Structure formats: structure tokens, C-alpha cells
């Protein structure tokens, strides 16, 4: 609803009320329409102030309305009424003015914002564009460069930055509504023509055509196949070359095109899926609703390598003091130096207060962990070492301390088996760099208590991460699926592809980096050590199999061979690509690798064939998706949404494709099934190409929408 009251006799105050963020729903628009006309018609009212209830101006449109038919007064018409008012209208912005909320504010003649408020146009992150005049008014108000950047990226900005750009007229650290009322009183009777943005022309740089061409090239490069940023550019371009009304018409045409696109559906699906991950559940019946988390006053991190350092910083940023532990003095000092440097950078970015210096303690003594509430073990992937540490923790820590392992693949239950409190052992799989990456896989074993899971999820929220609860298996969800993605890429090299070709196809799909560039960046030895731990290669190799056939299926030793030769990627200056020096960042053509691949194929009698773009994409993505269906069958993941969020936030899956499971629903489950059958027939020695029974069941039932898969998964499991 839009509440109406009079302030100081001649000032009308209209308050937008639609908790929690005053979204512009049908009911609110209808109420605002009537309330604003009432204020405009009241002869005693000389100025109007618009604000939002509960310290929030307006969070924008109601996203749920996008799926149905729009009804009620249009936001475009409401904003036009506001702008055309003969009485000055002032927006009092507290909290946020986002999307349609900012468009409404731009329709006002003046804007007063609280210093902590944020403004922005996040529509592009939902596959859309500002569709109530935002793409036409903003470029007429500020520079074309700034308007393009804000609209095509969806970046939110602070009120002080908005003041600097010219979006708001005043900023206050006091009550924005009080200031807006005082301001409105002072401008009564002043001319408003110059304040109506629709009457302005867009200020342009001298060679505007070249500027827009360069902007187009830049947006194409950074959008990686997303169509919404390009449509945003077209809308802003219309503000340069068209009248306001013509530009508004173009904006509406582009919005309607985007609204019906698969990418918009994918991005909006991802938006709601992210929120759904907070509503976790376990097969035991425990859920986010019926389980309480434990308070965390102090934590510990064991192991100060790359992951341990990032985890320490993430915890301190969340306001949790940390005891950081290493096994050797040299490693402890090195870890301390890097961590304090990382914290100093966060402090300079105003992410921390000076108190952070007192929040980190460093020690070699595990006995100092007696009073911590939670421990995160972050040593390298070695089961024997992890079990040794957890056995010590079990005797040293308090009886109710939560014991977490940052393992990315190892069995949580086996680690828990050496403790006296297996119910308090939980996996917390961070992604590197741990203080930056948003995803946190929270893994429960068969004996993990709901309290331990709830505490880990609460910690994820404290660290501003997206926590996803999953079950225990080798690789959990993310790495179990990623293994097939990498495996197929290696097979493609054996069959005739080259790293540059595979990476280009994956980057054209929307990944920021192809699989071989990612491998070089992280280090080939990481996967090599995991293979050794699993008995696939090295001194622990399980007997049986052959050079190219292990663990019951085809095996590619290419990565093993490169590691044995010391070619570990960027750190050594050579891996799948060549670099100018060890630690170099720019990949170049690796002549040795290309010659080696030719010799390898000849030595092992592998018939080289043309590997096209479609085969690369299908071979890399469809087996990964197929494993996702297996994971759903086994209830390792509670829903396809959980899998998709893991891939969007942890593995840089292009957000405009929704995630692997949503992508499968977009391209069509029958197509995925047919292609898996086709490739499995050609490569019967790759068992992971055989379609999962759940995928077959869904296709047999007419490929139902992804939102209904849960019922089929339950039915499928009940018959197993």
C-alpha cells in the first residue's frame, strides 16, 4: 500500500509499504496511483515527498510478476505522472532504490539519500533491462560512460558515489525523510522544467559513434554470450539518437524480447535457487526450520597453505577471532606474513576495522585449541594426515566443538571415525581463494548431527557465502561432477583435439576460462595428487588395469605424464600451455605438447578424428549433467537447484545458462539422453556416458519442468 499523510501543513508524504523491501507489486502500484493523484489534486499541498517504509525506499519490481500477465497501472505511467506533476516531488531514499525503485526516484524532480543507501539497476543480472524509463532517464542525467556501466553491469553504488555522479542531489547521515521535507518546503514555487529528465537530451562525448562501438566490443567480450548487457546497450543508444518517447518504445521492445528469452528464465531461476539453498534438509528429516545453530565465539584453522590462509581471512572478516595453527615454524611464519598482508588489504578496502590485528593468533601448539567453538582443518588431501589431526583434536578440543574438514574429495565418515564425537564432524569445502569465492559446500556424513550442519550453514551466512548442504561421497557434488568434465576433455585430446580448441569452445559457451587454462592456473599436480590418493596412479596404484584402462573404465594418463616431467602449469612455466616464465600468466602455444600428443596417439594406436565444436560441448557438459542425475538419485543433493548453485558459484558456470541441470532442461532432456546414448555406443569403455536411470525416467514421463523433478526423484527412490 501507499500511505498518505500531511507534514508541516503543505507537504504531502507518500510512504511505499510492501515488506520486506517495498517492491512495486500490482497492489502497491494501484494504491500509489490513487494516493499520488489525491496529493496532486489537494490544493493545500504544495510539494510531495515519496519515501519507503522501514528505512527502505524501494527494492524494485516484484520478480514473481514476470512469470504471469502484467496487470494494474504500469510503472511507466506512474513515473510519468510523478514527473509531470506541477508540484515539486522529492524522493527520500533510505536503504535502497533499486531497479524500478530507482526509476521512480529518477521520475521525481529531486533526490535526497541517506549516506548508507544504495542505488542501482540490477535488472541485467536477471536477464532484463530497466523497463520503466531507466535506460532513457539515467543517460540524460549523468555521463554516458557512467550510465552505460551501471545499466550493463547491474552494479550497486553507495549514496556518496551517486552524489558524485549526479544521480542524487543531497546526501545526509541524519534522517533522509526529515531533510527531504525541509528541502521540499524550500523549493515550493520554483520552476520544474529543467528537473524533468524526459525533456533533456543525453550529453555525449565528441565522437559518440566511436564511443558506442568501443562499448559494444567491450560488452561483447565481458558478457561471454549473455544477451541482456547487449540489449541494455541498445536501449541506452536509443537515448542518444531518439526522442524520449521513441527511446521508451525501444526500451519496451527490448524488454519484451528479453522477458521471453531462455537466458532471462535461467537468471531468474538462479535468483530464486540461491535463496532456496538456505532452506536445507537432510534425509533424517532435519531441516533449517527445526534445527538451531550453535553460537561461535572463537574458531581455529589448521594448515596455513593457500586454503588455510583464505579461510582465516574469511573468518576474521566475519568477525570471528581465529587461532591459526601450523606444524612447522617456517610454515607458520610464512602463513602469518601472508595472512596479515591479506588482512591489511581488506582493511584498506574498508572491509575491516583496525581490530582485525587482535583477531588472529598464530601457534604451533594444538593444545591451545581447547576453548574454540569450531575448528577448520585445511591441510592437503591426505587421508592419513587428516585422520591423525582429527584424532588429536578429539582429545584436545572441548566435547562440544564442531570439527570441520576442508577436504574436497575425501570420505567425511572415515575422517570422523577416529574421533569420539563423530556427530560433530562436518565437511566445509571452501573454494579458492577462500576469502573471495562465494560457495561453501557443507557436507554431512551418516553420523553428522543436524546441529553441526546448522552451525556450518550459519557460519556460511556470517561469511557472506552461499552455503549448500550435500551428502557424503567421493568428490561430493561439485568435484564428483567436475571429474567427468575434465576426463572428457583429456579424452578429446587423445582423439584429436588440442587444448586451445577445447578451451575456446568452453569460453564461447560462457566459462571465463577453459578447462586447460584452469588446470594450468590451479596446478596440474593438485589433480595428480588426488589421483594418487585414489590409487589411480603413483606408488599407491591399485593393481590391475592397464596404461589406458583403470578403475573399470577408460583412463587418460596425459596429466600424469606431464606431472612426471615437471610440467605443472603456470607455477613451472609449462603445462597444457607455455608461459614466458615460471609464475607467468599469459598462455601461449605449447609446441612440445602438440608434438607429444601426435606421438602419443601413434604410440597407442589411437585413430585421430575431427573434433567439432558440438562434440566438444556435448562431451564435456553432458556427462557432467548425467552425473548430476546420479547425484539426485542417490540424494547426495536435495534438489537440482542445489547442484546448479554449486556450479554457478563454485565452478563459474555461466549464470545465463542457469546451471548444468537447468541447462539440460533448456536444451531438452531427450537431446541429452540421445547424445549420451550416441557417445556411449561409440565409447563403450567409458561407463560414465551411460545415461542415468533418473534421466531416462524423466524423458519417459515427457520431460517435466525442472521445478517438478522432486516428485519423480522421490518416486524413483521409493522403488529402488
Secondary structure by P-SEA (a helix, b strand, c coil): cbbbbbccccbbbbbbbccccccccaaaaaaaaaaaaaaaacccccbbbbbbccccccccccccccccccccccaaaaaaaaaacccbbbbbccccccaaaaaaaaaccbbbbcccbbbbcccccccccccccccccccccccaaaaaaaaaccccccaaaaaaaccccccccccaaaaaaaaaaaacccccccccccccccccccaaaaaaaaaaaaaaaaacccaaaaaaaaaaaaaacccaaaaaaaaaaaaaaaaacaaaaaaaaaaaaaaaccccccccccccccbbbbbbcccccccccaaaaaaaaaaaaacbbbbbbbccaaaaaaaaaaaaaaaaaaaaaccccccccccccccccccccccccbbbbbccccaaaaaaaaaaaaacccccbbbbbcccccccccccccccccccccccccccccccccbbbbbbcccccaaaaaaaaaaaaaaccbbbbbbbcccccaaaaaaaaaaaaaaaaaacccaaaaaaaaaaacccccaaaaaaaacaaaaaaaaaaaccccccccccccccccccccccaaaaaaaaacccccccccccccccccccccccccaaaaaaaaaaaaaaccccccccaaaaaaaacaaaaaaaaaaaaacccccaaaaaaaaacccccccccccaaaaaaaacaaaaaaaaaaaaaaccccccccccaaaaaaaaacccccccaaaaaaaaaaac
